Amino acid sequence: MERDQGLPDEFDAAIPGGLVAGAPEGIGEAGFDDFPEPERLELGLGLDSDPSVEFRRTLGMFVTGVTIITVRVGEQVHGMTANAFMSVSLRPPLVLISVDRRAKMHTLLHEGMHYGISVLADEQELLSDHFAGRAGAKGAEAQFALVRGTPLVEGALAHLVARVVRSYWGGDHSLFLGQVEYVRYGEGTPLLFHGGRYERLIDEVAVSPTLAPELLRPILAAGEERNFADGEAIVSSGEPGEELFFVLEGAARVERDGRVLRRVAAGELFGELAVLDGRERSADVIAVGPVRSLAVHRDALREALELEPRAAWEMLRILAGRFRRAE
C-alpha cells in the first residue's frame, strides 16, 4: 500500500486538548541493523523489469484486506493504512504487522506499546486513502473510539488491540508481534487490495460481463445518462422498479434496513429483477463517490430485448440462477 519512492504516507489526528510531546526511543531487543548479504532475485519466464518492481507486482497477486494501524501518544492519534497484517497464533492470541523502517509509525512502536488494528469495510475506501495520504481523500474524516487507551476507527468491520511483545528485523521493514487483548467484529463485507488497487467481494453475478457486447449494445443504446453525487440515493426502497441501471463510472452500495448487502462497481447492472414487472424496490442503492450511470426504462428495455431476443434469453437464464441461489 506504500509508494515506491519517498517516505511512506501516514496521518496524524489530534485528540482535542494536547499534542505529541515526543516518541518513545527504541523498538525492542532484536537487532535491526544486521542485514544479510543480498542475493540475486531470479525472475520467471516473461518477467524482465526491475527485480524489485517484479517482486512487488508478484506480492500484489496475493489478495489482502485493508487495515488502519493506530497508536496514541499523549493526546495525539497517529495512523497509517497497511495491508501487511496477519494472524500468528490462537493460543496465545498473536498477530503481526510489518512497518517500513522509514515510517513515523516505526519510531512510535516498541515492546510494551499498544496498537489498534481496524479492518476496513468495503465502503471505507476513502478512509484508506485518507490514512495513506492520497490526494482526493481530504474530505474523509475518521472518528475514533478509545479501547484500552488505544484508538480504533469507528465503522470498521473488525477491531483488535494488541500489545507489542516482540520486534524483529525484516529488511527495509520491521515486524511487530502483538499479543491481542481486545477483539470485536460486525457484519459487512471487507475492502480488499489486489494488484495495486482496491477490490470488493460481489455476491451476485453481474449481467454485463456475462452478456456478449452485441447483446448488451441494444440495451445500452436505450439508456439515458444520469449522474449522482457521493451519498445520493440512486434508487430507494419502496419506489416502483421502472428502470434498469448500468454503472459507467464509480461505485454504489446496496443497503437494506441499514445493512450493506453488496457493492456495485463500474460495468455492472442493477435493478433487473424489479424492472421485469415494475415491482417495488426492496433495497436502497447509494452512490459511493461520484457515479455516472445509464438508466434504461422498462419500456425501452422491452423494445431493446424484442430487437435482440438472444439478450432476453440470456438475461432470463441469469435471473433464474439468482432465484435459485435465493431459495
N, C-alpha and C positions, 0 to 999 in steps of 0.2 A: 504493500500500500504506500510505500515511500517512493519519492522520486529518485532517479538515477544519479542526479548531481546535486551538490549543495547539501545543506543541513536538512534533516527531516523536519517536516512541518508539524507543529504541535499547537496547543491552545491553552491559554491561561484564562481562568474566570475568577473574578473577585467575589468572595463572600463579604457582604456589607460589614464594615467595621474593622478591616485590617488588611495588611499586605504581607507578602512573603518577607520574612526577616532574614532568611538565609537557608541554604540547602545543607542537609547533613553530609558530612565527608565520609568517603569510604563506602564500599559496597560489599564488604564481607571478607572472609579469609581466603577465598580461592584466588589464585593468581591469574590475572588477565593479560599480562604482558609477555607471556612465554608462547610466542607463535611458532607452530611447527613449520618446517620448510615447505613452501607451497609446491604442489605437483601440477604437471600439465593436465588440463582437463580435456579429455577426449570427446570429440563431437561425433554424434551419429550421422548416418547417411542423410544427406540433404541439408545438413546444418553447416554453414560456412561463415557465419558472422563472428563478431567478438565473442569469445567463450563466456565472458561474464554476462553478456546480453542473452545468449542462448540458454545459459543456466537459469537466469531469471524467467525467461519465457517457459522453460520446462517446468519450473516450480509453479508457474501460473496455471498449468493444466490441472493442478490439484484444487478442487473446489473447497473453499473455506467459508465459514461465517465471517461476520464483521463485528468487531468489538471496539468499545472505547475503554481504554485503561485510564483510571483516575486515581489521584492521590490528593491528600490535603496537607498542606504545610502552613501552619499558622492559620490565617483566615483566608487563604488562597487555595483555589482548586486548580490543579494542573491536569490536563487530559490530552490524550493522543489516540488517533484511530489506529487500530492494529488488527491484522488477521493472523499474526504469529502467536497463536494461543492454542494450548492443547491440554487435555486431561492426562494425568500421570498415574494416579493411584486412587482406589476407592477406600482402602483401609491402610494407613490414614488417608483422608481426602486431600489429594495434592493436585495442583495444576502448575503449568509452566508458561511463562511469557518470554518473548525474545525482544530485546530493545537495542536499537542502534546505539553504539558507544558514543556517537556524536550528539545524541539527543539530550535535551534538558532532562527528560524523564530518567535518563540513565544516572544523572547526578542525584536524583531525589530518592531512588530506590536503594535500600541497604537492608541487611539482615535485621529483622525485627520490625521493619516498616510495613504498614498495611496498604494494600492497593485494592481498588474496586475494578470489577470486570462487568461491563454492561453489554450483553449480546443484543445487537440491534434487530428490530423487526423490519419487514420489507418496506414499510412506509417511512423509515427513518434515514433514507439515503442522504437527505440534506444535512442531517446532523453528522453523519460520517464525513461528508465533505467539509463541514464546518470545523471539525476537530482535526482534519488533515490540512487545514489552511487553504483549501481550494477556492479559487475565485468563483463568485456566483452563489456562494452559500452564506453570505453575510447576514441574510435575514433569518437564518436558523438560530434559535435561541434554546439552549438546554436548560432544563430545570433539574435540580439535584435533590435527592433525599439522602440524609446522613444516616448511615447504619454503622454502628461501632466506630463512630467518628470518621467514617470513610464515605466520600461522595459517590453516589450511583445515579446514572442518568434515568430520569423518570420516563416511563413509557416503553422501556426496553423489554425485550422478550424474556430475558433472564438476567439475574444479578448474582454475583459472587463477591464476597470479601475474603481476601487471603492475606496471610502474614508471611513475609519473605523469611524462609528458613535456610536457604542455601542460595549461593550465587556462583555462576560458573562462566569461564571464558567460552566464547562462541565465535571466534574470528572477529569480524567487524561488528558483531553484536555481543550482548551479554545475556545469559539465561538466568531468570529469576524463578526459583522453585518456591511456590507458596502453599502453605497449609491453609485449607479453606475453613473459615469459621462461620460463614453465613451463606445461605443459598435461597433463592426463590425463582419461580418461573410462572408464566401465564400462557394463555392461548394466543395463537397467531402463527404467522409464517416468517422465517428468518430472511434477512438480507444476505445474499451470497456474493462472493467475489471469485471470478474465474477469468483467466486470460487477460488480466489487466482492466477488467470492467465489472460492473455490478451485474448480477443475475438474480432471478427470482424463481421460486417454485410456482409452477402453474398446475393446478389440479384438474383442469379441464383441457381437452384437446381443442386448439383453436381451429376455426374453419378455414381461415385464409391460407395457412401453409398446406392444407390438405387439398384445397381446390386448385386445379391447374389454372395458369394465368388466363387461358382462353375461356375458361368457365367463370372466372372471377370478374373479367373485364366488363361484361354487360351489367353486372350488379353495381360495380363502382361507377360506371357511366351514369347511372340513375341517381347518384348521390349529390347532396348539397353540402358544401364545406361549411363547418362551424368551428369556432374557437372558444376555448374555455380557460378561465384563469385558475390559478392554484387554489384548491379548496372549493371550487364551484361545482354544484351538482350537475352532472350531465343528464342523468335520469334519476327520478325519485320513486321510492316505493309507493305503490297505490295508484300511480298515474297509468293511463292506457298505454300499452306497448305498441304504439303505432309506427315506430321507427327502429331500424337496424343501424348500428353504429360500427364504423370501421376506423380504428385509430391510425392516423397517419404519422403523427409525431407526439412524443410524450408518453405518459402512462396514467392509469387511473386505478383506483382500488374499489372493489365491490364489497359493500357492507350490508349486513342485515342485523337489525336490533343492536347496532353499535359495535358489532364484531366484524373484523375484516375476514372475508371469505377467500378472496384471491386477488391477484394483481392482473391487470390487463395492460399489455405493452404494445408498442407500435407494431403494426402488421396484424393485429388481432381484431376479430369481430366480437361484439356482444349484443345481447338483446334479441337473438334469433329465435328463442323459444316463445317469448311473448308476442313477437311480431307476426307469428303464424296466424293468430286469431284475434289479436288486439287485446288479449287478457291484461289484467293489471300487473304492473311490475312488482316483483316480490323482493327487490333489493334496491339499494341506492348505489349509484356509481359516481364517485367523487374524483375530480381531476387532481393528480399529484404533480404539481408544477404546471406550466402552460401545456395545453393539449390542443392539437389540431386534428379534426376528425371529419369524416364524411357521414352524413345522416341519409339513410335511404328509407323513404316512406314505404309503408306496407303495400300500397297500390303500385308504386313504381317497382318494388321488388317483385311483385306478382307478374308484372309485364315483362321484366327482365328475364325471369325464370321461364316464362312462356316462350321467349325467343331462344332460350338455350336450355332445353329440357334436361340435358345431362347434368347441369349445375343443380337443378331442382332435385334430381335423384341422389346426387352426391350429398347435398345438404340434408336430405331426409335420412340417409344412411348414418351420417354423423350424429344427428339429433337422436336417432333410435339408440345409438350407442350410449349417449348421455342418459337417456331414460333408463337403460338397463343398469348403469352404474348407480343411479339414484334409488333404485329399488332396494 
